[in-house]
């Protein structure tokens, strides 16, 4: 059986999706890293705190998912990343000077604060910007999906539906007290 095609991903704002929680449970993305295994390639990490993103990348590159993060590019703003992506895409198409080949991401994990996404208005429109730059990208949005008024959120939803994007919304249960208590219960094999 031939290996599956690589899955290229972009992660926005590592601080908010907690790739490095201060205490157990293990890394949030460990499940994603493990599920996609050697197919995962994180092409970009976008975070306004370059010191924190460097720590995350250094730890990831020393773990079992080193290959997934080996060539990850770091960006401070989404705009920097989108500008870089447009230049690489034009270069690949032969429209400007030669540059390294760029493959657009298949998916984006949006962990930025909700004030920056879930709307069609500038400054609050992460999904719209990603859609316009990467027409085939799937998106995973960490909740809450937005702090915008409902009509703005619905307009964003309509925009994404019209462009036929796959969009999923997720949330962390691990911070609930009942879930944290479950982590303190020994596994069945350790119980007498």
GIMO-V445900 format. One record per backbone hydrogen bond with DSSP energy under -1.0 kcal/mol. NH is the residue of the N-H (numbers start at 1). CO is the residue of the C=O. Records with the same first field share a line. If there is no record, write none. Layout:
NH=CO  CO
//
This chain:
7=39
9=41
10=107
11=44
12=109
13=46
30=27
33=29
34=30
35=31
36=32
37=33
39=36
40=37
41=7
42=68
43=9
44=9
45=73
46=11
47=75
53=49
54=50
55=51
56=52
57=53
58=54
59=55
60=56
61=57
63=60
66=63
69=65
70=66
72=69
73=43
75=45
81=77
82=78
83=79
84=80
85=81
86=82
87=83
88=84
89=85
90=86
91=87
92=88
93=89
94=91
95=90
106=8
107=8
108=138
109=10
110=140
111=12
116=113
117=114
119=124
124=121
126=116
129=125
130=126
131=127
132=128
133=129
134=130
137=134
138=106
139=166
140=108
141=168
142=110
143=170
147=114
153=149
154=150
155=151
156=152
157=153
158=154
159=155
160=156
161=157
162=158
163=159
164=161
165=160
168=139
170=141
176=173
180=176
181=177
182=178
183=179
184=181
190=187
191=188
//
